[in-house]
């Protein structure tokens, strides 16, 4: 019996050791489960935080893109307005230059016509004066030639000194 008691004590000791090992294993499993739950929770929290951060960053990027798009549109609108204003100014300037050119051309035509008429009148007057002077030269030349020619004897019935178309032999006009 002592052997049996000793065997029971040994078995009892082994049982207690086995039970202690089982408790230790269960405690280890519980601790590992808890640790695993904590890690899973932290992973999920990290994933959610990353998703939140990504969504926040995406939202900020979208807002920045919208602001930049709006600025670009405003820039285009401002540029288009400036281009239209420049085109209008250019068109106005071209129209003014064309109007000035037309007015100058018209004035030039008027002045040319007036001066052309004046020139024609002066040329005609000079031609008339020239013809008159030429006629006078011819008459004076004829008179001079007659004075140089020998004078025929006068008959009692001949009139006094001869005159050529209003010019006396003495060179004066009658």
Backbone bond lengths (Angstrom), bond angles and torsions (degrees), N, CA, C in turn:
res aa  C-N    CA-C-N  psi(-1)  N-CA   C-N-CA  omega(-1)  CA-C   N-CA-C  phi
1 X - - - 1.349 - - 1.509 113.47 -
2 X 1.132 114.77 -35.26 1.447 120.56 176.77 1.528 106.32 -61.74
3 X 1.242 113.08 -34.44 1.436 115.52 179.45 1.525 108.77 -71.47
4 X 1.242 109.52 -37.63 1.454 114.10 179.35 1.498 110.09 -69.58
5 X 1.257 118.51 -41.29 1.454 123.12 178.97 1.534 106.36 -64.97
6 X 1.298 116.81 -41.54 1.448 119.22 -178.99 1.517 108.22 -66.54
7 X 1.334 117.03 -36.61 1.450 120.10 179.42 1.510 109.24 -69.41
8 X 1.301 116.30 -38.14 1.466 120.36 179.72 1.532 108.39 -67.75
9 X 1.340 114.31 -40.48 1.460 117.31 -179.87 1.543 108.85 -64.38
10 X 1.313 115.53 -38.82 1.454 118.94 179.34 1.517 109.27 -67.07
11 X 1.326 114.40 -43.80 1.455 118.46 178.96 1.522 109.54 -64.27
12 X 1.287 115.83 -39.39 1.444 121.62 -179.21 1.531 109.57 -65.82
13 X 1.330 113.53 -39.21 1.463 118.47 178.86 1.521 108.28 -68.18
14 X 1.259 120.10 -41.47 1.457 124.22 179.06 1.523 109.23 -65.96
15 X 1.351 114.51 -38.78 1.460 119.53 179.21 1.527 109.52 -64.26
16 X 1.309 116.03 -44.29 1.461 119.59 179.41 1.521 109.65 -64.67
17 X 1.295 118.12 -40.00 1.440 122.01 179.50 1.522 108.57 -65.88
18 X 1.341 116.59 -44.14 1.461 120.60 179.30 1.519 109.52 -63.48
19 X 1.350 115.80 -42.77 1.465 119.78 179.77 1.530 109.97 -64.81
20 X 1.337 114.75 -39.57 1.468 119.36 178.88 1.531 108.61 -64.01
21 X 1.337 116.27 -41.60 1.465 119.86 178.84 1.519 109.85 -63.63
22 X 1.349 116.42 -41.37 1.473 120.86 179.83 1.531 108.68 -62.26
23 X 1.356 116.44 -45.67 1.469 119.71 179.01 1.524 109.98 -62.07
24 X 1.318 116.50 -42.98 1.453 119.87 179.93 1.546 110.25 -63.80
25 X 1.331 115.37 -41.63 1.468 119.28 178.71 1.531 110.57 -64.74
26 X 1.346 115.30 -41.65 1.473 118.94 178.84 1.530 109.76 -64.39
27 X 1.319 117.07 -41.49 1.461 120.70 177.89 1.534 110.03 -63.92
28 X 1.328 115.30 -40.71 1.469 119.58 178.72 1.526 109.72 -64.35
29 X 1.353 116.10 -44.25 1.472 120.31 178.82 1.523 109.89 -60.74
30 X 1.346 116.55 -45.12 1.469 120.54 -179.89 1.528 109.72 -61.98
31 X 1.346 116.29 -43.41 1.467 119.85 -179.99 1.523 110.08 -65.09
32 X 1.348 116.62 -40.82 1.469 120.13 179.05 1.534 110.74 -66.31
33 X 1.366 115.61 -39.44 1.467 118.88 177.38 1.526 110.12 -62.01
34 X 1.302 114.33 -44.94 1.462 119.17 -179.42 1.524 110.18 -62.99
35 X 1.318 115.60 -42.45 1.460 120.61 178.26 1.528 109.99 -63.39
36 X 1.350 116.52 -42.59 1.457 120.93 178.51 1.526 110.81 -63.51
37 X 1.305 117.79 -41.27 1.464 121.91 178.00 1.530 110.00 -63.35
38 X 1.305 115.80 -41.33 1.466 120.00 179.03 1.524 109.81 -63.78
39 X 1.329 116.22 -44.11 1.473 119.91 179.66 1.522 109.93 -64.34
40 X 1.363 116.74 -43.97 1.466 120.33 179.36 1.530 109.95 -61.99
41 X 1.325 116.29 -43.34 1.462 120.71 179.07 1.529 109.96 -61.46
42 X 1.337 116.93 -45.60 1.457 121.02 -179.92 1.529 111.27 -64.43
43 X 1.366 115.65 -37.98 1.479 119.45 177.04 1.522 109.67 -63.39
44 X 1.321 117.28 -47.78 1.463 120.97 -179.48 1.528 110.64 -61.91
45 X 1.340 113.90 -42.53 1.461 118.41 178.64 1.532 109.81 -63.27
46 X 1.339 117.99 -42.25 1.468 122.12 178.25 1.529 110.53 -63.53
47 X 1.360 115.50 -41.47 1.476 119.57 178.50 1.516 109.67 -63.71
48 X 1.342 116.48 -45.93 1.466 120.38 179.93 1.529 110.53 -63.97
49 X 1.317 116.06 -40.30 1.457 120.27 179.09 1.527 110.10 -65.04
50 X 1.339 116.23 -42.29 1.466 120.40 177.89 1.522 110.11 -64.32
51 X 1.345 116.08 -42.11 1.470 119.53 178.49 1.526 109.83 -64.09
52 X 1.327 116.72 -42.44 1.468 120.89 179.16 1.522 109.68 -63.40
53 X 1.349 115.50 -45.56 1.462 118.96 178.31 1.522 111.46 -62.29
54 X 1.333 115.92 -42.17 1.472 120.21 178.63 1.520 110.21 -63.19
55 X 1.335 116.09 -45.40 1.471 119.89 178.88 1.526 110.42 -62.46
56 X 1.331 115.79 -41.01 1.468 119.80 177.95 1.519 110.32 -63.47
57 X 1.331 116.45 -44.94 1.458 120.70 179.46 1.526 110.62 -64.29
58 X 1.346 116.50 -42.10 1.467 120.63 178.10 1.523 109.41 -61.97
59 X 1.329 116.40 -42.40 1.464 120.50 178.80 1.528 110.65 -62.43
60 X 1.326 115.98 -44.03 1.467 119.47 178.19 1.523 111.55 -63.78
61 X 1.327 116.13 -40.86 1.463 119.68 178.75 1.529 111.08 -65.09
62 X 1.337 115.97 -39.06 1.470 119.46 178.13 1.524 110.22 -64.49
63 X 1.349 115.55 -42.39 1.462 119.11 178.73 1.524 110.11 -63.45
64 X 1.335 116.48 -43.33 1.463 120.41 178.92 1.525 110.29 -62.87
65 X 1.329 116.94 -41.58 1.468 120.81 178.38 1.529 110.14 -63.49
66 X 1.337 116.83 -40.60 1.467 120.24 179.05 1.529 110.29 -64.68
67 X 1.333 116.16 -42.60 1.472 119.82 178.87 1.524 109.76 -63.26
68 X 1.332 116.73 -45.22 1.470 120.05 179.62 1.524 111.25 -64.27
69 X 1.334 116.05 -39.51 1.469 120.08 178.04 1.528 109.73 -62.36
70 X 1.323 116.22 -42.48 1.464 120.60 179.57 1.529 110.72 -65.46
71 X 1.333 116.13 -42.36 1.464 119.92 177.57 1.524 110.47 -62.21
72 X 1.334 116.22 -40.93 1.464 120.40 178.48 1.524 110.27 -63.18
73 X 1.315 117.14 -43.73 1.464 120.93 178.13 1.529 110.24 -62.42
74 X 1.339 115.96 -44.07 1.466 119.65 178.06 1.518 110.29 -61.99
75 X 1.334 116.16 -41.09 1.461 120.47 178.30 1.528 110.40 -62.95
76 X 1.313 116.27 -44.13 1.478 119.95 178.37 1.512 110.64 -62.58
77 X 1.341 115.94 -44.02 1.461 119.74 -180.00 1.517 110.22 -62.17
78 X 1.326 116.43 -45.64 1.462 121.04 179.14 1.524 110.27 -61.23
79 X 1.330 116.19 -43.54 1.465 120.66 179.45 1.531 110.31 -64.12
80 X 1.348 116.54 -43.68 1.457 119.87 179.84 1.521 110.80 -62.20
81 X 1.336 116.12 -40.89 1.468 119.91 178.69 1.522 109.82 -63.71
82 X 1.337 115.89 -43.10 1.469 119.71 179.61 1.530 110.88 -64.20
83 X 1.326 116.86 -40.79 1.468 120.66 179.22 1.529 109.98 -64.56
84 X 1.344 116.05 -43.52 1.467 119.30 179.30 1.519 110.95 -63.56
85 X 1.337 116.40 -40.94 1.460 119.64 178.61 1.529 110.14 -63.75
86 X 1.328 116.48 -42.34 1.464 120.06 178.48 1.530 110.65 -63.89
87 X 1.328 116.63 -40.83 1.467 120.15 178.44 1.524 110.69 -63.79
88 X 1.358 116.14 -42.86 1.462 118.92 178.40 1.524 110.44 -63.23
89 X 1.315 115.77 -43.94 1.467 120.41 179.39 1.527 109.82 -61.64
90 X 1.329 115.89 -44.36 1.459 120.75 178.66 1.520 110.31 -62.10
91 X 1.338 116.56 -45.45 1.471 120.57 179.50 1.520 110.27 -62.06
92 X 1.349 116.44 -43.21 1.462 119.78 178.59 1.518 110.63 -62.40
93 X 1.320 115.95 -43.23 1.462 120.32 -179.52 1.524 110.42 -64.09
94 X 1.330 116.37 -42.93 1.467 120.28 178.62 1.525 109.81 -62.68
95 X 1.345 116.46 -42.52 1.466 119.91 179.55 1.526 110.13 -63.47
96 X 1.332 117.44 -41.85 1.460 120.66 177.96 1.523 111.14 -63.51
97 X 1.319 116.21 -42.36 1.473 119.85 179.66 1.524 110.04 -64.51
98 X 1.342 116.63 -42.09 1.463 119.98 178.76 1.525 110.37 -63.26
99 X 1.359 116.27 -43.11 1.463 119.79 179.54 1.526 110.14 -63.66
100 X 1.339 116.74 -42.19 1.466 120.51 178.34 1.525 110.20 -63.05
101 X 1.324 116.39 -43.92 1.467 120.44 179.42 1.525 110.51 -62.01
102 X 1.336 117.18 -42.51 1.468 120.65 179.62 1.527 110.13 -64.26
103 X 1.350 116.45 -42.94 1.463 120.11 179.57 1.528 110.36 -64.10
104 X 1.332 116.97 -42.58 1.463 120.22 178.61 1.529 111.29 -65.14
105 X 1.341 115.71 -39.96 1.468 119.64 178.87 1.532 109.75 -63.19
106 X 1.336 115.53 -43.00 1.465 120.02 179.93 1.530 110.06 -64.05
107 X 1.342 116.04 -44.38 1.466 120.47 179.38 1.531 110.08 -63.02
108 X 1.338 115.92 -40.78 1.459 120.09 178.22 1.527 110.50 -62.08
109 X 1.323 116.38 -42.60 1.468 119.88 178.74 1.530 110.73 -61.71
110 X 1.352 115.92 -41.90 1.467 120.23 -179.79 1.523 109.66 -64.68
111 X 1.332 116.24 -48.94 1.468 120.50 -178.92 1.523 110.02 -63.29
112 X 1.329 116.40 -41.31 1.468 119.71 178.64 1.521 110.33 -62.15
113 X 1.328 116.29 -43.02 1.466 119.60 179.30 1.527 110.20 -64.81
114 X 1.351 116.81 -44.52 1.461 119.90 179.65 1.526 110.57 -63.21
115 X 1.306 116.16 -47.46 1.456 119.83 -179.77 1.521 110.89 -67.65
116 X 1.309 116.08 -35.98 1.469 118.82 177.17 1.511 110.39 -62.25
117 X 1.317 117.30 -42.15 1.465 121.08 178.21 1.517 110.24 -66.00
118 X 1.342 116.27 -41.90 1.464 120.05 178.42 1.525 110.15 -62.07
119 X 1.324 115.06 -44.37 1.469 119.60 179.83 1.518 109.98 -62.63
120 X 1.354 116.22 -44.70 1.468 119.59 178.38 1.523 110.26 -60.23
121 X 1.346 116.31 -43.14 1.472 119.81 179.17 1.522 110.61 -63.07
122 X 1.346 116.88 -44.19 1.470 119.51 179.37 1.528 111.54 -64.38
123 X 1.346 115.65 -42.47 1.467 119.25 178.62 1.522 109.84 -61.45
124 X 1.324 117.22 -44.47 1.475 120.05 179.41 1.525 110.95 -63.38
125 X 1.352 115.59 -40.87 1.469 118.93 179.00 1.523 109.78 -64.94
126 X 1.303 117.42 -42.21 1.469 120.38 179.64 1.522 110.59 -67.05
127 X 1.312 116.79 -37.96 1.473 119.18 177.22 1.531 110.19 -63.60
128 X 1.333 113.91 -42.50 1.472 118.24 179.04 1.517 109.85 -62.95
129 X 1.353 115.51 -45.85 1.472 119.42 177.56 1.526 109.78 -60.94
130 X 1.330 116.88 -42.44 1.457 120.98 -179.11 1.534 110.32 -62.55
131 X 1.354 116.99 -43.88 1.475 119.79 178.27 1.528 110.88 -62.02
132 X 1.327 115.05 -42.55 1.458 119.18 179.53 1.534 110.16 -62.73
133 X 1.371 115.24 -43.76 1.468 118.73 179.23 1.523 110.61 -65.42
134 X 1.332 116.99 -40.53 1.471 119.54 177.87 1.525 110.72 -62.19
135 X 1.331 115.50 -42.83 1.473 118.86 178.23 1.522 110.51 -61.80
136 X 1.329 115.84 -40.92 1.462 120.51 179.80 1.523 109.54 -64.32
137 X 1.364 116.18 -42.31 1.466 120.04 178.90 1.516 110.36 -61.12
138 X 1.319 116.01 -44.96 1.473 119.49 179.95 1.534 110.08 -60.47
139 X 1.308 117.53 -44.62 1.469 121.53 -179.14 1.522 110.25 -64.23
140 X 1.339 115.25 -44.00 1.463 118.00 -179.47 1.526 110.68 -65.72
141 X 1.330 117.15 -37.95 1.453 120.89 178.68 1.539 110.01 -63.35
142 X 1.312 115.62 -44.58 1.470 119.86 179.58 1.524 110.07 -61.94
143 X 1.319 114.96 -42.80 1.454 119.85 -179.36 1.523 109.51 -64.18
144 X 1.339 116.67 -41.86 1.448 120.94 179.95 1.536 110.08 -63.75
145 X 1.315 116.92 -41.68 1.460 120.85 179.07 1.524 110.60 -64.74
146 X 1.279 117.70 -36.38 1.461 120.47 179.24 1.526 110.60 -69.22
147 X 1.321 115.25 -35.68 1.457 118.17 -179.99 1.525 109.87 -69.22
148 X 1.286 117.82 -31.98 1.455 120.69 -179.44 1.548 111.37 -78.72
149 X 1.278 116.98 -24.89 1.464 120.14 -179.30 1.537 109.56 -70.48
150 X 1.363 116.23 149.11 1.468 117.35 -179.80 1.527 109.84 -63.73
151 X 1.255 113.42 139.49 1.461 120.14 -178.19 1.540 108.00 -85.73
152 X 1.313 119.73 124.30 1.463 120.23 177.34 1.541 110.12 -71.98
153 X 1.266 113.78 157.36 1.453 118.68 -179.09 1.497 108.81 -63.33
154 X 1.272 111.04 148.92 1.449 116.23 -175.31 1.520 110.20 -93.42
155 X 1.241 109.36 139.85 1.466 113.99 174.48 1.528 108.02 -96.16
156 X 1.357 114.85 154.23 1.451 117.49 -176.65 1.511 111.62 -61.44
157 X 1.272 118.43 -20.20 1.464 118.70 -176.90 1.519 111.49 -91.95
158 X 1.302 119.11 -3.17 1.473 118.51 -177.92 1.521 109.51 -78.35
159 X 1.278 113.64 144.82 1.481 117.50 179.54 1.516 110.10 -70.06
160 X 1.269 119.21 178.98 1.450 124.93 -176.25 1.536 111.28 -67.24
161 X 1.258 117.29 -154.26 1.472 120.23 -176.32 1.534 110.76 -59.99
162 X 1.296 113.25 146.70 1.466 118.81 -176.43 1.530 110.22 -83.76
163 X 1.330 112.65 148.87 1.470 118.04 176.21 1.512 107.71 -125.70
164 X 1.312 115.26 142.66 1.464 119.47 177.84 1.506 106.94 -111.23
165 X 1.249 112.93 110.89 1.463 121.94 176.70 1.506 111.36 36.70
166 X 1.202 117.51 61.93 1.449 123.36 172.19 1.499 113.34 84.67
167 X 1.362 121.36 3.65 1.468 121.41 179.62 1.530 105.86 -118.78
168 X 1.333 117.89 125.83 1.460 121.81 -179.02 1.515 108.86 -80.46
169 X 1.300 115.95 167.24 1.440 120.67 -179.67 1.496 111.63 -66.29
170 X 1.228 117.56 -21.71 1.452 121.04 -176.64 1.535 110.85 -81.17
171 X 1.303 119.29 -4.75 1.467 121.71 175.50 1.493 113.25 99.78
172 X 1.296 119.87 -5.64 1.474 120.79 179.13 1.503 110.43 -94.83
173 X 1.246 116.80 164.05 1.470 119.80 178.97 1.497 108.78 -92.06
174 X 1.338 114.98 145.37 1.465 117.69 -177.89 1.480 110.61 -97.15
